[in-house]
Each structure stands twice: as structure tokens, then as C-alpha cells.
Amino acid sequence: MTADSPRRLSLAALPRVPAESRPPVDPRELRPRIVHLGIGAFHRAHQALYTEAAEAAHGGGWGIAGVTQRSRSVVDALRPQDGLYSFTERRPDGPATRVVGTVTEVLHATDDGTRLGALLASAEITVVTLTVTEKGYRRDAATGGLALHDPLIRDDLAGRPAPASVAGQLAAGLRARLRAGGAPVSLVSCDNMADNGAVLRRLVRDFIAATPWDDRDRLLDWITGSVAFPATVVDRIVPATTDADRRTAARALTVDDAGAVTGEPFTQWVLQDIFAADRPHWETAGVRFVPDVSPYQLAKLRLLNGSHSLIAYLGLGHGCETVADVLATPWGEETVRAYCAEAAQSLPPTEGLDLPAYIDSLVDRFANPAMHHRIQQIAMDGSQKIPERWLAPLRELRAAGRDTPLLATALAAWARLTRDRPLDDPRAEELRRAWDGPHTEAPRRLLRLLGAEDLADDTALVASVRAELDPGARPPR
């Protein structure tokens, strides 16, 4: 089938799509005003939808130039479709599919590095958003700053023409922007990291400070006054797209869609209101703007993301395939509730945040049988996710003298998998080597690999993890 076949979604084929499933705005009227780094399924099922709804309500021509960092698969899927793709909401009463039209172009970060650099320098671009996953930031586990020893960072600092790291791309883009007149811009991390705005600001500044650029001090001064790094909290469960999802989309649209994505009915976006330049009227689409997002960040990281990781590792050990499979076990819901009750003790009281209701909503979302959210997807990159999801609350609770049996169970479930099966993790080989030598010392070695020397020296915690490991895989008692 050729790229311009009327059987494949595109601007030319859009009239074939049922009217109720077409975009609420004309994609031809949009232009790139946002650059998004990491145009995977989550962005297309979350921020892109909010941007489209804001455009439909208020206008402004807010199109998105989407950039993929590694694989060309998204470029190959969306470029022949003129950036169009479908979103299917997995409702318990049946799927609902529609076309999304906010993506105006799709780029590969290095193959299309010249175009990316030009966009980042352009005053037309006033917002840059990111969903590159935790590992995409190339942080040093010990310091939290930029991992200057990372090969990708090292090669970018050596002057690679098209930077391959996110920090390098942003630093080069900001430098070009300053030289082009210095129009203000907002860089918005939408990844699951505490204080993600401050993290991104530090990494960009760390990269610039490590360069040999003669204008680096001027660039750093300009960033202080002209570049905002709002913190944000994003929430929507977006499973990996399957062939069955693509068939569902094709039936609804009457054309094929190689870029189809799906998600749950629930969606949330909380943004710190410190933008440096123009932005879409996202508030008209349901985005909540607040002075401080940290209470929402902590609740999501420690309750939703933390319990997600726990049931993923436990579920893999019990032969489950999806989150709903875990919730259907005799122990699934009880485990989620017990874990959340424990982790919630580390959260500050927050006006407007009803924790019991939030936990109830998590159970309902996880149990949605229409989601088919594979726990193997959630289990990926554990070494990057666990420090903020589990280790931060562990430190706070243990410092307060509180018991942490569910967090110990969580660590044991993850540790067991590092021992018993190959992992999809950037540090997989290091994690496997932690089991060389006496296995009784493996929990300490694993914690040290995660940068948690303090917890590795916590004898009672390590003993609890060992006790969970010794009997083999089992649900919490």
C-alpha cells in the first residue's frame, strides 16, 4: 500500500472518516508553535489532546512539531499520514475512536537535526514540552545532576553536529535562540519525576556549563531571565498499542492508521503557572494551573506510579499479563490499598486532594478490563523509576520511625526479578551482577546501585527485603 493510498489515514483521506471521528479543528490551519521532544504514545494520548481541545475552544494556530529521540518508527508511521493519528478511549462500555490533528510535522532528533535546531531558535516556538522517560534525562544517580560521563552526553559536549541527548538539543537550541534575538520560551518536562521543572533546568544548565562555548556565561544569564521551567504533573494510563487496537481504529475510521494510540478515560494535567511566553489556553481544556504542583507530583509518583510498579513486579512473578489481571487476583486490590495507605503517610496534607477518594479511583482505574495494560511495559526501566517512587517515601517514613512492610515487599519483588529473568533496563547487566557472590548481600548491592547508600546500611530494611526474597515469589500477607 503506498503512503498516499486512500486506505491510509492522511489529510487526503480525512473526508472518508466519519464526521464524528474527525478532528475538531482543521489541521491545515495549524502551524508549529510547540516543539515536543519524545513523541511517543503518551504525548499523543495526553498533551496533544489538551492542545487540540484548547485550540478548538480558543484558537491560536497551536500546532506541534513532534520529535522522536531514537527509533524512526513514529516518523515512519506519522509522516505519511501528515501527522494525523487516532486516539481510542478504552471505556468499560466500549471503545470510542477519533482522529487527532495537532501534530503538524514529525522529526527524528538527529536525522532532522537542522530542522529541529531551526525550530528551537524560532520566536514562533514559545513552548517546548518533553516526554522522554526518566532515562532520557541522563541524570547522575548519585548527584541528580547531568551524567557528564554518559557516552551520549560526552559526545555531544565534544561538538557532535546534531546533538543526540535531550540536554544537548535544548542547550544548542537555546544558544541559537539567543543568537537569533533571544525570544523567551518555556521548557516543560512532562515526565514522572519529582520537581521535574527544576530537574530539567539543572540538566540544561549543567550541560551548558560543561561546554567550551565562549558565550556560555551570557547564555546562562539569559536563561535565568528569559526561560521558564514549569513543573507539571501528567496522568493517564496509556498502554502499548496492539494490532487489535489498530484493527479497532480502522473499523471506526474506515481507513488504516499506523499511528493509533489508546488510553483510559481518566486524564489529568497540573501545571505550575510560571510561563515565560505565550501558550495555548489549556485551562479551557481542563488543565489545572497552580503555584506549586509538588503535592500533586508526590501523590501521583508515590501512590499511582509506586503501586503500579509494585503490582507489575508482583504480577510478573505470578504469571499475570495485565494490570487488570493483577486486580482480579485475591490479593491484588488488597495489595494496592495497603501499599497506598503506607506510602500516603509520607505525603503532606494538601487542600483539595482527597487521598481516600484518590486511592479508590486508582483501584477502579487499575481494574478496568478494557485497558489491557501489560505489566511488562510498566516493569521497564525499574532502576530509573524506583528511586522516586519507592526510595524517597522509604527514607521519610523510616526517618519518622514508621514501619514499611509494603515498601520492603516492593523492593523484594523487583530484586527477585533482577535475579530470575532478563530485564528491559538500561542498567540490566549491573543489576544482574549484583547477584554475584553471596545472595544475602544482593539487596544491599542493588540499593547501592540505585544511589541509596543510606538504605543499604539500614539493617532492618535489608533484613525485611531478604525475608521476602527467601520464600520465593508470593503476594504480601
HELIX and SHEET records of a PDB file:
HELIX    1   1 LEU A   14  ARG A   16  5                                   3    
HELIX    2   2 ALA A   19  SER A   21  5                                   3    
HELIX    3   3 PRO A   27  GLU A   29  5                                   3    
HELIX    4   4 ALA A   41  ALA A   45  1                                   5    
HELIX    5   5 GLN A   47  HIS A   58  1                                  12    
HELIX    6   6 SER A   73  LEU A   78  1                                   6    
HELIX    7   7 ARG A   79  GLN A   81  5                                   3    
HELIX    8   8 GLY A  113  ALA A  121  1                                   9    
HELIX    9   9 GLU A  134  TYR A  137  5                                   4    
HELIX   10  10 PRO A  151  LEU A  157  1                                   7    
HELIX   11  11 VAL A  166  ARG A  179  1                                  14    
HELIX   12  12 ASN A  196  ALA A  209  1                                  14    
HELIX   13  13 ARG A  216  SER A  226  1                                  11    
HELIX   14  14 ASP A  243  LEU A  253  1                                  11    
HELIX   15  15 TRP A  282  ALA A  285  5                                   4    
HELIX   16  16 SER A  294  ALA A  299  1                                   6    
HELIX   17  17 LYS A  300  ASN A  305  3                                   6    
HELIX   18  18 GLY A  306  GLY A  317  1                                  12    
HELIX   19  19 VAL A  323  LEU A  327  1                                   5    
HELIX   20  20 GLY A  332  ALA A  344  1                                  13    
HELIX   21  21 LEU A  355  PHE A  366  1                                  12    
HELIX   22  22 ILE A  375  ALA A  379  1                                   5    
HELIX   23  23 GLY A  382  ILE A  386  1                                   5    
HELIX   24  24 PRO A  387  LEU A  391  3                                   5    
HELIX   25  25 ALA A  392  ALA A  399  1                                   8    
HELIX   26  26 PRO A  405  ASP A  420  1                                  16    
HELIX   27  27 ALA A  428  ARG A  433  1                                   6    
HELIX   28  28 HIS A  439  GLU A  441  5                                   3    
HELIX   29  29 ALA A  442  LEU A  449  1                                   8    
HELIX   30  30 GLU A  453  ALA A  456  1                                   4    
HELIX   31  31 THR A  459  LEU A  469  1                                  11    
SHEET    1   A 6 VAL A 103  HIS A 108  0                                        
SHEET    2   A 6 TRP A  62  THR A  68  1                                        
SHEET    3   A 6 ARG A  31  LEU A  37  1                                        
SHEET    4   A 6 VAL A 127  LEU A 130  1                                        
SHEET    5   A 6 VAL A 185  SER A 189  1                                        
SHEET    6   A 6 VAL A 227  ALA A 228  1                                        
SHEET    1   B 3 GLY A  94  VAL A 100  0                                        
SHEET    2   B 3 TYR A  85  ARG A  91 -1                                        
SHEET    3   B 3 VAL A 261  GLY A 263  1                                        
SHEET    1   C 3 THR A 232  ASP A 235  0                                        
SHEET    2   C 3 GLN A 268  GLN A 272 -1                                        
SHEET    3   C 3 ARG A 288  VAL A 290  1                                        
END                                                                             
